[in-house]
């Protein structure tokens, strides 16, 4: 979860890059990823976040931050214009953080929820996290949940709110594509993303509501804080929101992806989608009026099926194979993928995801072959740092 306390200086865009983006009519892109720390020898999560921080090299320290639980850690990649630069930044962060974790006696694992049974962990020793625990109790069980958030630049908050309205029908397929937490508490949950089900227990998690203006957006935040459902704006956990710290739309798309390849594909599609709907906003096209209960159903289906089952086509309101909807998303944003120079890489990465399946599908395939979660964790630790 992103909070006002957990901001890394590396996420601040330079004036030079902002000017370059504006002159070319392009959008910048940044990614946040949350990870689980697992014991180096035994299959269980460990509270070693402070020890990992002690081992961080100087070149990535500003891009690494605490998360809610002591068994978690987070990276925030610097915003980029070129997808290849973002890929290089993310792989460097993953590799550097994984090496630091190993020096601290842990493994870095990109997984949505801890698969191990019988775990209870403490929150990071920060006043705000303790207030969250006191207010909301045990809503984050076990070792914590790990997500992926993509930041895409927008010109101003008012336009950003209209972009949020246009994003709503597409976000379930992002959630399906990132599904990477089928195991929890030592068993298969029957869901591709059990993290999604755990995460929805927080009072402000859910689809972004349709909003008329930025003023209404801010009023709703104030009302939610006054209600006690969140401590501050950092606890607005809608699936897409305006960043509290940067001039971006933040798509909180689902589980952290197991591989840098998967993460880059979803980041490219996110930028392509924001750029596509931004043009619709500029052209005065109204956002689709999608019923909130139908969005809830689509997000539930995404958590349950991932990409290997079905989801809801928001245009027809009918169930369709999720991979067809994923392809529909790709085709919809193709012009902006091409305009941003992302089409070639996104096409290759889309093919890889289609061939290998989501993280959840790959975890289940490994478990089916070995009958144990241990090889699953070994695989996750390897691919987290870019090893195939």
C-alpha positions in Angstrom: 0.0 0.0 0.0 1.3 3.4 -0.9 1.2 6.0 2.0 2.5 9.5 2.5 5.3 8.0 4.7 6.5 5.6 2.0 7.6 7.9 -0.8 11.0 7.5 -2.5 12.8 10.5 -3.9 13.5 8.4 -7.1 9.9 8.8 -8.2 10.3 12.5 -8.7 10.4 13.4 -12.4 13.1 15.8 -13.6 12.1 19.1 -15.2 14.1 18.1 -18.3 12.1 14.9 -18.7 8.8 16.7 -18.1 9.7 19.3 -20.8 10.7 16.5 -23.2 7.4 14.6 -22.6 5.3 17.8 -23.0 7.1 18.8 -26.2 6.5 15.3 -27.7 3.0 14.9 -26.3 4.1 11.7 -24.5 3.3 10.4 -21.0 5.9 9.3 -18.4 5.7 6.0 -16.7 6.8 4.7 -13.3 6.2 1.5 -11.4 6.0 0.5 -7.7 6.4 -3.1 -6.7 6.0 -4.8 -3.3 7.8 -8.0 -2.4 7.8 -10.7 0.3 11.0 -11.6 2.3 11.4 -15.4 2.7 14.0 -17.2 4.7 17.1 -18.1 2.7 16.9 -21.8 3.7 13.5 -22.6 5.0 10.1 -22.0 3.4 8.6 -19.3 5.6 8.5 -15.5 5.5 10.9 -13.5 7.8 10.9 -10.1 9.5 14.2 -9.0 8.0 13.3 -5.7 6.4 15.7 -3.6 8.5 18.5 -6.1 7.9 17.9 -5.8 4.2 18.0 -2.0 4.4 21.4 -2.3 6.1 22.6 -4.2 3.0 21.3 -1.9 0.3 23.9 -0.4 -2.1 23.9 3.3 -2.4 22.8 3.3 -6.1 19.3 1.9 -5.3 18.7 3.1 -1.7 16.6 6.1 -2.7 14.3 3.8 -4.7 13.6 1.3 -1.9 11.1 1.9 1.0 9.3 0.2 3.8 5.9 -1.5 3.5 3.3 -2.2 6.1 4.7 -5.5 7.5 8.3 -6.2 8.6 8.3 -9.1 6.1 7.8 -6.8 3.1 9.8 -4.3 1.1 8.9 -2.0 -1.8 10.7 -0.4 -4.8 9.7 2.7 -6.7 11.3 3.0 -10.2 12.2 6.5 -11.4 9.7 7.7 -14.0 10.7 7.2 -17.6 9.7 8.1 -21.2 11.3 5.0 -22.8 9.9 1.6 -21.9 13.4 0.1 -22.3 14.8 2.5 -19.7 12.0 1.5 -17.3 12.8 -2.1 -17.9 16.5 -1.5 -17.2 15.6 0.4 -14.0 13.2 -2.3 -12.8 15.6 -5.2 -13.4 18.4 -3.3 -11.8 16.2 -2.6 -8.7 15.1 -6.2 -8.5 18.6 -7.6 -8.8 20.1 -5.2 -6.4 17.4 -5.7 -3.8 17.5 -9.5 -4.2 21.3 -9.4 -3.6 20.8 -7.2 -0.5 18.1 -9.7 0.8 20.5 -12.6 0.3 23.2 -10.8 2.3 20.7 -10.4 5.1 19.8 -14.1 5.0 16.5 -13.8 3.0 15.2 -14.2 -0.5 13.2 -11.6 -2.4 10.0 -13.1 -3.7 7.5 -11.3 -6.0 4.2 -13.0 -4.9 0.9 -11.4 -4.1 0.4 -13.2 -0.7 2.5 -15.4 1.5 1.8 -19.1 0.7 3.0 -20.4 4.0 0.8 -21.5 6.9 0.6 -20.3 10.5 2.3 -16.9 10.1 1.8 -13.8 12.2 4.0 -10.7 11.7 4.4 -7.3 13.2 3.9 -4.0 11.3 6.9 -1.8 10.6 7.7 0.4 13.6 6.3 3.6 12.3 3.7 5.7 14.2 1.3 5.8 11.2 1.4 2.0 10.8 0.7 1.5 14.4 -2.3 3.9 14.1 -3.5 1.8 11.2 -3.3 -1.4 13.2 -5.1 0.2 16.1 -7.9 1.6 13.9 -8.4 -1.3 11.5 -7.2 -4.4 13.4 -6.0 -7.5 11.7 -7.1 -6.6 8.1 -3.7 -7.5 6.7 -3.1 -11.1 7.9 0.0 -13.1 7.7 3.1 -11.6 6.1 1.2 -8.9 4.2 -0.1 -8.5 0.6 2.1 -7.4 -2.3 0.8 -5.4 -5.2 2.0 -3.5 -8.3 1.1 0.2 -9.0 1.7 2.0 -12.2 2.0 5.8 -12.4 1.2 7.5 -15.7 1.5 11.3 -16.1 -1.6 13.4 -16.6 -1.7 17.2 -17.4 -3.8 18.3 -14.3 -6.0 16.9 -11.6 -9.3 17.8 -13.3 -8.3 15.9 -16.5 -7.0 13.1 -14.3 -10.5 12.6 -12.7 -12.0 12.3 -16.2 -9.3 9.8 -17.1 -10.3 7.8 -14.0 -13.9 7.6 -15.2 -12.7 6.2 -18.6 -10.4 3.7 -17.0 -13.1 1.9 -15.0 -14.3 -0.7 -17.5 -10.7 -1.9 -18.3 -9.3 -2.4 -14.8 -10.7 -5.9 -14.2 -8.6 -7.3 -17.0 -5.4 -5.7 -15.6 -6.3 -7.4 -12.3 -6.8 -10.7 -14.1 -3.4 -10.4 -15.9 -1.5 -9.8 -12.7 -3.0 -12.7 -10.7 -0.1 -14.2 -8.8 -1.4 -15.5 -5.4 -3.3 -18.8 -5.6 -1.7 -20.2 -2.4 -2.3 -18.9 1.1 -1.9 -20.6 4.5 -0.3 -23.6 2.9 -3.2 -24.5 0.5 -4.7 -23.6 -2.8 -7.4 -21.1 -2.2 -9.3 -21.8 -5.5 -8.6 -18.2 -6.6 -5.9 -17.0 -9.0 -5.4 -13.9 -6.8 -6.2 -14.6 -3.1 -4.5 -11.3 -2.3 -7.4 -9.5 -4.0 -9.9 -11.1 -1.7 -7.8 -10.3 1.4 -7.2 -6.8 0.2 -10.9 -6.1 -0.4 -11.5 -6.3 3.4 -10.1 -2.8 3.8 -13.0 -0.3 3.8 -11.8 1.9 0.9 -10.7 -0.9 -1.6 -12.8 -1.2 -4.7 -13.6 0.2 -8.2 -13.1 3.9 -8.6 -16.6 5.6 -8.5 -17.7 7.7 -11.4 -16.8 11.3 -10.5 -18.0 14.6 -12.0 -15.0 16.7 -11.0 -11.8 17.0 -9.1 -13.8 19.0 -6.5 -16.1 16.0 -6.0 -13.0 13.8 -5.8 -11.5 15.9 -3.0 -14.9 16.1 -1.2 -15.2 12.4 -1.2 -11.7 12.0 0.3 -12.6 14.5 3.1 -15.8 12.6 3.7 -14.1 9.2 3.9 -11.4 10.6 6.3 -14.2 12.1 8.5 -16.0 8.8 8.5 -13.0 7.0 10.0 -12.7 4.6 7.0 -9.2 5.9 6.3 -6.6 8.0 8.2 -5.7 10.2 5.2 -5.6 10.4 1.5 -2.8 7.7 1.3 -5.4 5.2 2.4 -7.6 5.8 -0.7 -7.2 2.3 -2.1 -9.4 2.5 -5.2 -8.2 0.5 -8.2 -7.2 3.8 -9.8 -6.7 7.1 -8.2 -4.8 10.4 -8.5 -1.5 10.2 -6.8 -1.3 12.1 -3.6 2.3 13.1 -4.3 2.9 13.3 -8.1 1.0 14.6 -11.2 0.0 11.1 -12.2 -2.9 8.7 -12.4 -2.0 5.6 -10.3 -3.4 2.3 -11.5 -3.3 -0.1 -8.6 -3.7 -3.1 -10.9 -3.3 -6.2 -8.7 -0.7 -8.6 -7.5 3.0 -7.9 -8.0 4.1 -9.7 -11.2 6.5 -12.6 -10.8 8.8 -11.5 -13.7 10.0 -8.2 -15.0 8.6 -9.2 -18.4 5.1 -9.4 -17.1 5.5 -6.2 -15.2 6.7 -4.3 -18.3 3.8 -5.6 -20.4 1.2 -4.3 -17.9 3.1 -1.0 -17.5 3.1 -0.5 -21.3 -0.6 -1.3 -21.6 -1.4 1.0 -18.7 0.4 3.9 -20.3 -1.3 3.1 -23.7 -4.7 3.0 -22.0 -4.2 6.3 -20.2 -3.0 7.9 -23.4 -5.9 6.5 -25.3 -8.6 7.6 -22.9 -6.9 11.0 -22.5 -7.6 11.7 -26.2 -11.2 10.7 -25.6 -11.4 13.2 -22.7 -9.8 15.9 -24.9 -12.3 15.1 -27.7 -15.2 15.4 -25.2 -16.3 11.8 -25.4 -18.2 10.7 -22.3 -16.9 7.9 -20.2 -18.9 4.6 -20.3 -21.5 4.4 -17.5 -20.7 1.0 -16.1 -22.9 -0.1 -13.2 -20.9 -0.4 -10.0 -22.2 -3.9 -9.1 -21.1 -5.2 -12.5 -17.6 -3.8 -12.0 -17.5 -5.5 -8.6 -18.5 -8.8 -10.3 -15.8 -8.4 -12.9 -13.1 -7.7 -10.3 -14.3 -10.7 -8.4 -14.1 -12.8 -11.5 -10.6 -11.5 -12.3 -9.4 -12.6 -8.8 -11.0 -16.0 -9.2 -10.1 -16.9 -12.8 -7.1 -14.8 -13.7 -6.6 -14.9 -17.5 -7.2 -18.6 -17.6 -11.0 -18.3 -17.3 -13.6 -15.7 -18.2 -14.4 -12.1 -17.4 -17.1 -9.6 -18.3 -17.1 -7.6 -21.5 -18.3 -4.3 -20.2 -19.6 -3.2 -23.6 -21.9 -6.2 -24.0 -22.2 -7.1 -20.3 -21.6 -10.7 -21.3 -19.0 -13.2 -20.1 -16.1 -13.8 -22.5 -12.8 -15.6 -22.3 -10.4 -13.4 -20.4 -7.7 -13.7 -23.0 -10.0 -12.3 -25.6 -10.6 -9.3 -23.5 -6.9 -9.0 -22.9 -6.4 -9.0 -26.7 -9.2 -6.5 -27.0 -7.4 -4.2 -24.6 -4.1 -4.6 -26.6 -5.8 -3.7 -29.9 -7.6 -0.8 -28.3 -4.4 0.8 -27.1 -2.2 -0.2 -30.1 -2.0 3.3 -31.7 -0.7 4.7 -28.4 1.7 1.8 -27.9 3.1 2.6 -31.3 3.2 6.4 -30.7 5.1 5.9 -27.5 7.5 3.4 -29.1 6.3 0.5 -27.0 4.5 -1.6 -29.6 7.4 -4.0 -30.5 8.4 -4.8 -26.9 4.7 -5.1 -25.8 4.0 -7.5 -28.7 6.8 -9.7 -27.7 5.9 -9.6 -24.0 2.2 -10.3 -24.8 3.3 -13.4 -26.7 5.3 -14.6 -23.7 2.5 -14.1 -21.3 0.1 -15.9 -23.6 2.5 -18.8 -23.8 3.4 -19.1 -20.1 0.2 -17.9 -18.5 -0.2 -15.7 -15.4 1.9 -16.1 -12.3 -1.0 -18.0 -10.7 -1.1 -20.5 -13.6 2.6 -21.1 -13.5 2.6 -21.6 -9.7 -0.1 -24.2 -10.0 1.7 -26.0 -12.8 4.8 -26.3 -10.6 2.8 -27.4 -7.6 1.1 -30.0 -9.8 4.4 -31.4 -10.9 6.1 -31.5 -7.4 3.2 -31.6 -4.9 4.8 -29.0 -2.7 4.9 -25.2 -2.4 8.7 -25.3 -1.9 9.6 -25.5 -5.6 7.1 -22.8 -6.3 8.9 -20.4 -3.9 12.3 -21.4 -5.4 11.0 -20.5 -8.9 9.5 -17.2 -7.7 12.7 -16.2 -6.1 14.6 -17.0 -9.3 12.3 -15.1 -11.7 11.9 -12.2 -9.3 15.5 -11.2 -10.0 15.2 -11.9 -13.8 16.5 -15.5 -13.9 14.5 -17.8 -16.2 
